[in-house]
Amino acid sequence: MPRYTPLYQLPALAPTDRARDIAAIDWENAQAIERILANEGRPPLASELVDLVKRLVVLESAPKARAQQGGIVSTTGNVAAQSYGPNFDVKFTAGLFSKPPLFFCSAGHSRITAAFNMASLTKDGVQINTGNWSPAIASNVSVSWFAVAAD
C-alpha cells in the first residue's frame, strides 16, 4: 500500500510496493492533484499554466550565448581589373575560440570578390583572399568579417 505525503496527502510509492501498483498510485495522485487544484478555484491545466510551459520549452531550446568577434579589414590603393587583390590575415582574440569558428566575410566594394581560405581557418585566425574580376580598376578594398563559435 502506498504511503502519503504529510501536507497534501499525495500517494507515493512505498519500498514494499510492487510494480503492478504503479498505475493505481499514479491514478490516485492524478485525482488528488485535481482535488487540490479545484479547491484553489483553478481548473487543471489552466491557460496560464499551459502558457508558462510553452515559454519554458522555448527557453530550454533557445541557443546559448556563443563567443563571437567581427571587424573590417581594408587597404588603400588600386586593384587592377581581372586580377587578384590583397590578402588579409585576420587574428581572433587569443583564447576566444576553442576550435575553428563559423566564419563569414563580405567585400565592401561592388567590384571586389572576397572569400576566406578554408585551409587557413583555425581557432586563432583565418586568411581572406580578394579579387577584382570586373573589367575596371577597383580601389580602397575593404572586407567585413564575422566569426562565431561553432559549439
MDTraj code that builds the backbone (N, CA, C; nanometers):
import mdtraj as md
import numpy as np

residues = "MET PRO ARG TYR THR PRO LEU TYR GLN LEU PRO ALA LEU ALA PRO THR ASP ARG ALA ARG ASP ILE ALA ALA ILE ASP TRP GLU ASN ALA GLN ALA ILE GLU ARG ILE LEU ALA ASN GLU GLY ARG PRO PRO LEU ALA SER GLU LEU VAL ASP LEU VAL LYS ARG LEU VAL VAL LEU GLU SER ALA PRO LYS ALA ARG ALA GLN GLN GLY GLY ILE VAL SER THR THR GLY ASN VAL ALA ALA GLN SER TYR GLY PRO ASN PHE ASP VAL LYS PHE THR ALA GLY LEU PHE SER LYS PRO PRO LEU PHE PHE CYS SER ALA GLY HIS SER ARG ILE THR ALA ALA PHE ASN MET ALA SER LEU THR LYS ASP GLY VAL GLN ILE ASN THR GLY ASN TRP SER PRO ALA ILE ALA SER ASN VAL SER VAL SER TRP PHE ALA VAL ALA ALA ASP".split()
xyz = np.array([
    [0.0842, -0.1175, 0.0000],
    [0.0000, 0.0000, 0.0000],
    [0.0884, 0.1234, 0.0000],
    [0.0495, 0.2296, -0.0708],
    [0.1356, 0.3470, -0.0773],
    [0.1367, 0.4239, 0.0541],
    [0.2372, 0.5041, 0.0687],
    [0.2402, 0.5981, 0.1818],
    [0.1925, 0.7333, 0.1285],
    [0.1662, 0.8305, 0.2177],
    [0.1082, 0.9581, 0.1763],
    [0.1942, 1.0740, 0.2264],
    [0.2012, 1.1794, 0.1454],
    [0.2766, 1.2984, 0.1852],
    [0.2012, 1.3694, 0.2960],
    [0.2739, 1.4350, 0.3873],
    [0.2075, 1.4944, 0.5035],
    [0.1195, 1.6156, 0.4714],
    [0.1580, 1.7002, 0.3782],
    [0.0848, 1.8236, 0.3557],
    [-0.0408, 1.8036, 0.2708],
    [-0.0271, 1.7434, 0.1539],
    [-0.1414, 1.7297, 0.0632],
    [-0.1947, 1.5869, 0.0551],
    [-0.1379, 1.4993, 0.1287],
    [-0.1822, 1.3594, 0.1309],
    [-0.1752, 1.2958, -0.0092],
    [-0.0666, 1.3265, -0.0838],
    [-0.0472, 1.2656, -0.2155],
    [0.0123, 1.1267, -0.1974],
    [-0.0409, 1.0285, -0.2689],
    [0.0143, 0.8941, -0.2564],
    [0.1527, 0.8862, -0.3204],
    [0.2407, 0.8109, -0.2589],
    [0.3756, 0.7888, -0.3111],
    [0.4100, 0.6422, -0.2921],
    [0.4924, 0.5930, -0.3799],
    [0.5308, 0.4521, -0.3689],
    [0.6079, 0.4267, -0.2402],
    [0.5770, 0.3193, -0.1764],
    [0.6495, 0.2749, -0.0584],
    [0.7506, 0.1692, -0.1029],
    [0.8547, 0.1485, -0.0254],
    [0.9542, 0.0478, -0.0633],
    [0.8941, -0.0921, -0.0810],
    [0.7830, -0.1172, -0.0152],
    [0.7215, -0.2500, -0.0250],
    [0.6244, -0.2643, -0.1418],
    [0.5927, -0.1526, -0.2116],
    [0.5003, -0.1593, -0.3256],
    [0.5639, -0.2350, -0.4407],
    [0.4786, -0.2947, -0.5208],
    [0.5249, -0.3707, -0.6364],
    [0.4995, -0.2913, -0.7639],
    [0.5639, -0.3315, -0.8696],
    [0.5499, -0.2631, -0.9985],
    [0.4044, -0.2584, -1.0431],
    [0.3274, -0.3594, -1.0128],
    [0.1872, -0.3610, -1.0555],
    [0.1040, -0.2538, -0.9855],
    [0.1565, -0.1963, -0.8740],
    [0.0851, -0.0924, -0.8001],
    [0.1063, 0.0479, -0.8596],
    [0.2018, 0.0633, -0.9499],
    [0.2373, 0.1953, -1.0012],
    [0.1180, 0.2637, -1.0676],
    [0.0457, 0.1938, -1.1530],
    [-0.0673, 0.2551, -1.2236],
    [-0.1747, 0.3036, -1.1250],
    [-0.2045, 0.2253, -1.0254],
    [-0.3075, 0.2640, -0.9280],
    [-0.2625, 0.3863, -0.8473],
    [-0.1363, 0.3878, -0.8074],
    [-0.0859, 0.5012, -0.7293],
    [-0.0802, 0.6267, -0.8165],
    [-0.0426, 0.6102, -0.9429],
    [-0.0402, 0.7221, -1.0362],
    [-0.1802, 0.7810, -1.0522],
    [-0.2808, 0.6958, -1.0678],
    [-0.4187, 0.7418, -1.0831],
    [-0.4656, 0.8133, -0.9557],
    [-0.4303, 0.7598, -0.8417],
    [-0.4676, 0.8214, -0.7148],
    [-0.4024, 0.9601, -0.7015],
    [-0.2759, 0.9723, -0.7466],
    [-0.2053, 1.1009, -0.7473],
    [-0.2771, 1.2015, -0.8354],
    [-0.3142, 1.1602, -0.9565],
    [-0.3821, 1.2497, -1.0504],
    [-0.5125, 1.3019, -0.9912],
    [-0.5889, 1.2144, -0.9287],
    [-0.7148, 1.2555, -0.8679],
    [-0.6918, 1.3513, -0.7511],
    [-0.5899, 1.3241, -0.6710],
    [-0.5604, 1.4111, -0.5570],
    [-0.5179, 1.5496, -0.6051],
    [-0.4378, 1.5551, -0.7092],
    [-0.3942, 1.6843, -0.7643],
    [-0.5142, 1.7606, -0.8193],
    [-0.6043, 1.6919, -0.8870],
    [-0.7262, 1.7565, -0.9366],
    [-0.8075, 1.8168, -0.8219],
    [-0.8205, 1.7432, -0.7137],
    [-0.8951, 1.7938, -0.5983],
    [-0.8279, 1.9187, -0.5400],
    [-0.6965, 1.9146, -0.5299],
    [-0.6221, 2.0289, -0.4753],
    [-0.6419, 2.1510, -0.5646],
    [-0.6275, 2.1326, -0.6949],
    [-0.6444, 2.2441, -0.7877],
    [-0.7871, 2.2971, -0.7856],
    [-0.8845, 2.2087, -0.7756],
    [-1.0240, 2.2513, -0.7698],
    [-1.0498, 2.3328, -0.6435],
    [-0.9877, 2.2944, -0.5334],
    [-1.0030, 2.3690, -0.4084],
    [-0.9412, 2.5084, -0.4181],
    [-0.8433, 2.5253, -0.5040],
    [-0.7807, 2.6553, -0.5242],
    [-0.8632, 2.7415, -0.6192],
    [-0.9709, 2.6875, -0.6764],
    [-1.0540, 2.7620, -0.7683],
    [-0.9966, 2.7674, -0.9086],
    [-0.9054, 2.6821, -0.9392],
    [-0.8415, 2.6779, -1.0701],
    [-0.8626, 2.5421, -1.1331],
    [-0.9043, 2.5389, -1.2583],
    [-0.9155, 2.4106, -1.3260],
    [-0.7763, 2.3555, -1.3576],
    [-0.7627, 2.2265, -1.3672],
    [-0.6328, 2.1692, -1.4031],
    [-0.5904, 2.2196, -1.5413],
    [-0.4619, 2.2427, -1.5569],
    [-0.4032, 2.2906, -1.6815],
    [-0.4672, 2.4201, -1.7289],
    [-0.4826, 2.5146, -1.6374],
    [-0.5349, 2.6464, -1.6726],
    [-0.4474, 2.7071, -1.7813],
    [-0.5032, 2.7992, -1.8577],
    [-0.4312, 2.8567, -1.9714],
    [-0.2989, 2.9207, -1.9281],
    [-0.2934, 2.9780, -1.8055],
    [-0.1676, 3.0365, -1.7585],
    [-0.0590, 2.9299, -1.7447],
    [-0.0973, 2.8121, -1.6965],
    [-0.0011, 2.7035, -1.6804],
    [0.0473, 2.6547, -1.8167],
    [-0.0435, 2.6424, -1.9114],
    [-0.0061, 2.5997, -2.0464],
    [0.0881, 2.7024, -2.1081],
    [0.0572, 2.8319, -2.0917],
    [0.1441, 2.9370, -2.1443],
    [0.2829, 2.9317, -2.0806],
    [0.2859, 2.9097, -1.9500],
    [0.4130, 2.9011, -1.8803],
    [0.4965, 2.7853, -1.9331],
    [0.4359, 2.6712, -1.9513],
    [0.5078, 2.5543, -2.0031],
    [0.5605, 2.5828, -2.1436],
    [0.4801, 2.6481, -2.2271],
    [0.5245, 2.6830, -2.3624],
    [0.6463, 2.7750, -2.3574],
    [0.6425, 2.8748, -2.2680],
    [0.7560, 2.9672, -2.2569],
    [0.8806, 2.8960, -2.2062],
    [0.8622, 2.8042, -2.1131],
    [0.9766, 2.7286, -2.0617],
    [1.0387, 2.6419, -2.1702],
    [0.9567, 2.5814, -2.2542],
    [1.0079, 2.4991, -2.3644],
    [1.0913, 2.5851, -2.4591],
    [1.0436, 2.7055, -2.4874],
    [1.1187, 2.7963, -2.5752],
    [1.2525, 2.8315, -2.5110],
    [1.2518, 2.8617, -2.3811],
    [1.3766, 2.8956, -2.3127],
    [1.4728, 2.7781, -2.3106],
    [1.4212, 2.6586, -2.2884],
    [1.5060, 2.5396, -2.2843],
    [1.5719, 2.5129, -2.4183],
    [1.5012, 2.5427, -2.5275],
    [1.5548, 2.5116, -2.6600],
    [1.6260, 2.6301, -2.7238],
    [1.6300, 2.7442, -2.6556],
    [1.6956, 2.8633, -2.7119],
    [1.8461, 2.8414, -2.7193],
    [1.9086, 2.8944, -2.8228],
    [2.0537, 2.8797, -2.8338],
    [2.1239, 2.9523, -2.7190],
    [2.2298, 2.8960, -2.6747],
    [2.3083, 2.9559, -2.5679],
    [2.4001, 3.0627, -2.6283],
    [2.4418, 3.1571, -2.5463],
    [2.5328, 3.2619, -2.5931],
    [2.6609, 3.1987, -2.6453],
    [2.7084, 3.2488, -2.7574],
    [2.8296, 3.1953, -2.8186],
    [2.9335, 3.3063, -2.8296],
    [3.0598, 3.2661, -2.8206],
    [3.1682, 3.3611, -2.8419],
    [3.1605, 3.4117, -2.9856],
    [3.1882, 3.5406, -3.0033],
    [3.1825, 3.5969, -3.1379],
    [3.2748, 3.7169, -3.1490],
    [3.3158, 3.7447, -3.2712],
    [3.4019, 3.8584, -3.2974],
    [3.3832, 3.8987, -3.4424],
    [3.3973, 4.0257, -3.4710],
    [3.3842, 4.0737, -3.6078],
    [3.4695, 4.1963, -3.6301],
    [3.4803, 4.2353, -3.7567],
    [3.5586, 4.3531, -3.7857],
    [3.5620, 4.3820, -3.9350],
    [3.6455, 4.4793, -3.9696],
    [3.6653, 4.5180, -4.1094],
    [3.8151, 4.5264, -4.1330],
    [3.8598, 4.4651, -4.2417],
    [3.9985, 4.4797, -4.2838],
    [3.9978, 4.5599, -4.4129],
    [4.0974, 4.6465, -4.4323],
    [4.0964, 4.7310, -4.5523],
    [4.2369, 4.7702, -4.5919],
    [4.2466, 4.8174, -4.7129],
    [4.3718, 4.8703, -4.7654],
    [4.3389, 4.9765, -4.8692],
    [4.4281, 5.0707, -4.8852],
    [4.4085, 5.1731, -4.9876],
    [4.4864, 5.1326, -5.1118],
    [4.4587, 5.1964, -5.2209],
    [4.5278, 5.1650, -5.3455],
    [4.4333, 5.0998, -5.4433],
    [4.4855, 5.0705, -5.5597],
    [4.4051, 5.0145, -5.6677],
    [4.4306, 4.8657, -5.6864],
    [4.3264, 4.7965, -5.7306],
    [4.3375, 4.6565, -5.7705],
    [4.3021, 4.6521, -5.9188],
    [4.3964, 4.6065, -5.9980],
    [4.3758, 4.6041, -6.1427],
    [4.2579, 4.5151, -6.1798],
    [4.1994, 4.5440, -6.2946],
    [4.0882, 4.4621, -6.3451],
    [4.1362, 4.3192, -6.3723],
    [4.0490, 4.2240, -6.3500],
    [4.0772, 4.0826, -6.3774],
    [4.2020, 4.0327, -6.3055],
    [4.2160, 4.0680, -6.1773],
    [4.3352, 4.0245, -6.1038],
    [4.3011, 3.9953, -5.9576],
    [4.3940, 3.9246, -5.8946],
    [4.3808, 3.9009, -5.7518],
    [4.4091, 4.0296, -5.6768],
    [4.3375, 4.0479, -5.5672],
    [4.3595, 4.1656, -5.4835],
    [4.4420, 4.1277, -5.3631],
    [4.4440, 4.2127, -5.2637],
    [4.5229, 4.1847, -5.1435],
    [4.4603, 4.0713, -5.0607],
    [4.5463, 4.0023, -4.9882],
    [4.5010, 3.9032, -4.8912],
    [4.5105, 3.9657, -4.7527],
    [4.4201, 3.9268, -4.6643],
    [4.4192, 3.9799, -4.5285],
    [4.4308, 3.8641, -4.4302],
    [4.5209, 3.8768, -4.3344],
    [4.5315, 3.7786, -4.2266],
    [4.4561, 3.8333, -4.1058],
    [4.3486, 3.7655, -4.0699],
    [4.2664, 3.8058, -3.9555],
    [4.3070, 3.7212, -3.8354],
    [4.3387, 3.7863, -3.7242],
    [4.3721, 3.7164, -3.5996],
    [4.2576, 3.7377, -3.5003],
    [4.2053, 3.6275, -3.4448],
    [4.1000, 3.6363, -3.3441],
    [4.1631, 3.6660, -3.2084],
    [4.0842, 3.7211, -3.1174],
    [4.1303, 3.7459, -2.9811],
    [4.1796, 3.6142, -2.9213],
    [4.2966, 3.6173, -2.8605],
    [4.3576, 3.4966, -2.8042],
    [4.2631, 3.4285, -2.7051],
    [4.2417, 3.2993, -2.7228],
    [4.1602, 3.2190, -2.6318],
    [4.0101, 3.2321, -2.6498],
    [3.9654, 3.3130, -2.7463],
    [3.8213, 3.3337, -2.7641],
    [3.7517, 3.2066, -2.8134],
    [3.8138, 3.1373, -2.9067],
    [3.7543, 3.0162, -2.9636],
    [3.8374, 2.8944, -2.9245],
    [3.7696, 2.7841, -2.8936],
    [3.8401, 2.6602, -2.8588],
    [3.8604, 2.5712, -2.9805],
    [3.7906, 2.6004, -3.0885],
    [3.8076, 2.5293, -3.2154],
    [3.7704, 2.6263, -3.3269],
    [3.7979, 2.5923, -3.4536],
    [3.7673, 2.6875, -3.5610],
    [3.6203, 2.7309, -3.5574],
    [3.5963, 2.8624, -3.5648],
    [3.4585, 2.9130, -3.5586],
    [3.3911, 2.9078, -3.6955],
    [3.2624, 2.9368, -3.6970],
    [3.1930, 2.9612, -3.8232],
    [3.2385, 3.0997, -3.8682],
    [3.2673, 3.1157, -3.9961],
    [3.3265, 3.2414, -4.0419],
    [3.2537, 3.2918, -4.1654],
    [3.2298, 3.4218, -4.1694],
    [3.1603, 3.4853, -4.2815],
    [3.2373, 3.6108, -4.3200],
    [3.2425, 3.6407, -4.4497],
    [3.3045, 3.7659, -4.4925],
    [3.2339, 3.8185, -4.6166],
    [3.2431, 3.9502, -4.6356],
    [3.1768, 4.0151, -4.7479],
    [3.2566, 4.1380, -4.7888],
    [3.2816, 4.1489, -4.9195],
    [3.3564, 4.2640, -4.9702],
    [3.2712, 4.3895, -4.9630],
    [3.3385, 4.5019, -4.9384],
    [3.2688, 4.6300, -4.9291],
    [3.2747, 4.7093, -5.0578],
    [3.3061, 4.6463, -5.1678],
    [3.3172, 4.7137, -5.2976],
    [3.2501, 4.6251, -5.4015],
    [3.1714, 4.6838, -5.4878],
    [3.0952, 4.6031, -5.5844],
    [3.1829, 4.5289, -5.6838],
    [3.3070, 4.5740, -5.7037],
    [3.3948, 4.5059, -5.7994],
    [3.4822, 4.3988, -5.7345],
    [3.4844, 4.3959, -5.6040],
    [3.5733, 4.3027, -5.5322],
    [3.4961, 4.1800, -5.4851],
    [3.5590, 4.0653, -5.5034],
    [3.5072, 3.9394, -5.4503],
    [3.5954, 3.9013, -5.3318],
    [3.5328, 3.8620, -5.2213],
    [3.6083, 3.8209, -5.1029],
    [3.5678, 3.6791, -5.0649],
    [3.6666, 3.6002, -5.0285],
    [3.6420, 3.4634, -4.9813],
    [3.7518, 3.4291, -4.8820],
    [3.7198, 3.3435, -4.7866],
    [3.8249, 3.3051, -4.6932],
    [3.8785, 3.1677, -4.7326],
    [4.0034, 3.1467, -4.7000],
    [4.0727, 3.0227, -4.7316],
    [4.0388, 2.9203, -4.6233],
    [3.9564, 2.8206, -4.6574],
    [3.9131, 2.7193, -4.5587],
    [4.0310, 2.6501, -4.4923],
    [4.1360, 2.6251, -4.5680],
    [4.2523, 2.5555, -4.5127],
    [4.3223, 2.6386, -4.4060],
    [4.3028, 2.7708, -4.4102],
    [4.3702, 2.8578, -4.3130],
    [4.2865, 2.8823, -4.1871],
    [4.1600, 2.8415, -4.1861],
    [4.0720, 2.8698, -4.0723],
    [4.1100, 2.7846, -3.9514],
    [4.1498, 2.8529, -3.8432],
    [4.1835, 2.7861, -3.7175],
    [4.1135, 2.8600, -3.6036],
    [4.1326, 2.8127, -3.4826],
    [4.0749, 2.8811, -3.3663],
    [4.1422, 3.0165, -3.3426],
    [4.2579, 3.0388, -3.4076],
    [4.3342, 3.1611, -3.3868],
    [4.3168, 3.2663, -3.4964],
    [4.2715, 3.2246, -3.6162],
    [4.2583, 3.3223, -3.7228],
    [4.2257, 3.2583, -3.8563],
    [4.2289, 3.3430, -3.9618],
    [4.1924, 3.2977, -4.0962],
    [4.2534, 3.3942, -4.1981],
    [4.2676, 3.3473, -4.3211],
    [4.3134, 3.4343, -4.4287],
    [4.1972, 3.4625, -4.5232],
    [4.1778, 3.5911, -4.5553],
    [4.0744, 3.6318, -4.6507],
    [4.1438, 3.6705, -4.7809],
    [4.0970, 3.6141, -4.8910],
    [4.1519, 3.6446, -5.0227],
    [4.0526, 3.7305, -5.0992],
    [4.1045, 3.8234, -5.1801],
    [4.0170, 3.9091, -5.2598],
    [4.0592, 3.9043, -5.4065],
    [3.9686, 3.9466, -5.4902],
    [3.9975, 3.9555, -5.6329],
    [3.9043, 4.0553, -5.6993],
    [3.9518, 4.1132, -5.8078],
    [3.8711, 4.2071, -5.8857],
    [3.8480, 4.1420, -6.0220],
    [3.7333, 4.0847, -6.0419],
    [3.7049, 4.0134, -6.1671],
    [3.6197, 4.0985, -6.2609],
    [3.6132, 4.2274, -6.2321],
    [3.5389, 4.3196, -6.3188],
    [3.6327, 4.3718, -6.4295],
    [3.5775, 4.4408, -6.5283],
    [3.6626, 4.4953, -6.6344],
    [3.7259, 4.6300, -6.5989],
    [3.7088, 4.6773, -6.4759],
    [3.7613, 4.8088, -6.4379],
    [3.8439, 4.8002, -6.3103],
    [3.9210, 4.9020, -6.2841],
    [4.0029, 4.9101, -6.1628],
    [3.9122, 4.9274, -6.0410],
    [3.9506, 4.8670, -5.9315],
    [3.8807, 4.8855, -5.8031],
    [3.9794, 4.9474, -5.7055],
    [3.9310, 5.0354, -5.6213],
    [4.0209, 5.0986, -5.5248],
    [3.9644, 5.0892, -5.3842],
    [4.0546, 5.1055, -5.2878],
    [4.0176, 5.1060, -5.1462],
    [3.9363, 4.9821, -5.1070],
    [4.0032, 4.8693, -5.1081],
    [3.9395, 4.7411, -5.0779],
    [3.9126, 4.7288, -4.9285],
    [3.7884, 4.6900, -4.8939],
    [3.7550, 4.6600, -4.7541],
    [3.6699, 4.5340, -4.7503],
    [3.6872, 4.4574, -4.6430],
    [3.6114, 4.3333, -4.6250],
    [3.5598, 4.3297, -4.4810],
    [3.4290, 4.3123, -4.4662],
    [3.3690, 4.2935, -4.3337],
    [3.3722, 4.1443, -4.3028],
    [3.3968, 4.1107, -4.1779],
    [3.4005, 3.9693, -4.1400],
    [3.3358, 3.9487, -4.0034],
    [3.2945, 3.8260, -3.9813],
    [3.2282, 3.7894, -3.8559],
    [3.2573, 3.6423, -3.8265],
    [3.2958, 3.6141, -3.7037],
    [3.3234, 3.4763, -3.6603],
    [3.2387, 3.4480, -3.5371],
    [3.1816, 3.3273, -3.5319],
    [3.1005, 3.2877, -3.4164],
    [3.1339, 3.1429, -3.3811],
    [3.1408, 3.1141, -3.2521],
    [3.1768, 2.9796, -3.2065],
    [3.0828, 2.8756, -3.2652],
    [3.1389, 2.7667, -3.3100],
    [3.0602, 2.6609, -3.3745],
    [2.9912, 2.5705, -3.2730],
    [3.0318, 2.5732, -3.1481],
    [2.9704, 2.4826, -3.0494],
    [2.8653, 2.5480, -2.9666],
])
top = md.Topology()
chain = top.add_chain()
for i, resn in enumerate(residues, 1):
    res = top.add_residue(resn, chain, resSeq=i)
    for name in ("N", "CA", "C"):
        top.add_atom(name, md.element.get_by_symbol(name[0]), res)
traj = md.Trajectory(xyz[None], top)
